[in-house]
Amino acid sequence: MSRTIEISIRCLHCQKKFRSPIWFGDSNSFDTATLFGNQAQCPNCKRMTGCNKDNFYALFEDGGFLGNKAF
């Protein structure tokens, strides 16, 4: 279990990355979380976009996570 440094989302519309409104304090909490159907407003294009592990980029003290749609 390591502390979270950053969690970002890649907008599924404009492809810009922004800080996630959903936060996890450590990697264990992130690993065990089930995220489905969450939405966030992209600050760049102002559209609602998915806010799920598929388009998450998470950085922890001991490594990271990159979702399938995050790159």
The 8 nearest C-alpha neighbors of each residue, nearest first, counted from 0:
[[1, 27, 26, 25, 2, 28, 61, 60],
 [0, 2, 25, 26, 60, 59, 61, 3],
 [1, 3, 25, 60, 59, 24, 4, 26],
 [4, 2, 59, 25, 24, 5, 58, 26],
 [3, 5, 59, 58, 2, 60, 6, 57],
 [6, 4, 58, 57, 3, 7, 59, 18],
 [7, 5, 57, 19, 56, 18, 58, 55],
 [6, 8, 18, 19, 56, 17, 55, 57],
 [9, 7, 55, 17, 16, 54, 19, 56],
 [8, 10, 16, 69, 54, 15, 14, 11],
 [11, 9, 14, 12, 15, 13, 48, 16],
 [10, 12, 14, 48, 13, 9, 49, 54],
 [13, 11, 10, 14, 48, 46, 44, 15],
 [12, 14, 15, 10, 11, 44, 43, 9],
 [15, 13, 10, 9, 11, 12, 16, 69],
 [16, 14, 10, 9, 13, 17, 43, 41],
 [15, 17, 9, 8, 10, 7, 14, 18],
 [18, 16, 7, 8, 19, 9, 15, 41],
 [17, 19, 7, 6, 8, 20, 16, 5],
 [18, 20, 7, 21, 6, 8, 17, 22],
 [19, 21, 22, 18, 39, 50, 7, 6],
 [22, 20, 19, 23, 50, 6, 18, 39],
 [21, 23, 20, 24, 19, 6, 29, 3],
 [24, 22, 25, 29, 28, 3, 21, 26],
 [25, 23, 3, 2, 22, 28, 26, 29],
 [26, 24, 2, 3, 1, 27, 28, 23],
 [25, 27, 29, 1, 28, 0, 30, 3],
 [28, 26, 30, 0, 29, 25, 31, 1],
 [29, 27, 31, 26, 30, 25, 23, 32],
 [28, 30, 26, 32, 27, 31, 23, 25],
 [31, 29, 27, 28, 32, 26, 33, 25],
 [30, 32, 28, 29, 27, 33, 26, 34],
 [33, 31, 29, 30, 28, 34, 27, 23],
 [34, 32, 35, 31, 30, 52, 29, 51],
 [35, 33, 51, 32, 52, 37, 36, 50],
 [34, 36, 37, 51, 33, 50, 52, 49],
 [35, 37, 38, 34, 49, 51, 50, 48],
 [38, 36, 50, 35, 49, 51, 34, 39],
 [39, 37, 49, 50, 48, 47, 36, 40],
 [40, 38, 47, 48, 50, 41, 49, 37],
 [39, 41, 47, 46, 45, 48, 42, 38],
 [40, 42, 45, 43, 46, 44, 47, 39],
 [43, 41, 45, 44, 40, 17, 46, 15],
 [42, 44, 41, 45, 15, 13, 46, 17],
 [43, 45, 46, 41, 42, 13, 12, 40],
 [46, 44, 41, 42, 40, 43, 47, 48],
 [47, 45, 40, 44, 41, 48, 12, 42],
 [46, 48, 40, 39, 38, 41, 45, 49],
 [49, 47, 38, 39, 10, 11, 40, 46],
 [48, 50, 38, 51, 37, 39, 36, 11],
 [49, 51, 38, 37, 39, 48, 8, 54],
 [50, 52, 53, 34, 49, 54, 35, 37],
 [51, 53, 55, 54, 66, 34, 50, 56],
 [54, 52, 66, 67, 68, 51, 55, 69],
 [53, 55, 69, 68, 66, 9, 52, 8],
 [56, 54, 8, 52, 66, 69, 7, 53],
 [55, 57, 65, 7, 6, 64, 8, 69],
 [58, 56, 6, 64, 63, 5, 55, 7],
 [57, 59, 63, 5, 4, 62, 3, 6],
 [60, 58, 3, 62, 4, 63, 61, 2],
 [59, 61, 1, 2, 62, 3, 4, 58],
 [60, 62, 59, 1, 63, 2, 58, 0],
 [63, 61, 59, 60, 58, 64, 1, 57],
 [62, 64, 58, 59, 57, 65, 61, 56],
 [63, 65, 57, 56, 58, 66, 62, 55],
 [64, 66, 56, 69, 55, 57, 67, 63],
 [65, 67, 53, 69, 54, 55, 68, 52],
 [66, 68, 53, 69, 54, 65, 70, 52],
 [69, 67, 54, 53, 66, 70, 9, 55],
 [70, 68, 54, 66, 9, 55, 67, 65],
 [69, 68, 67, 9, 65, 66, 54, 56]]
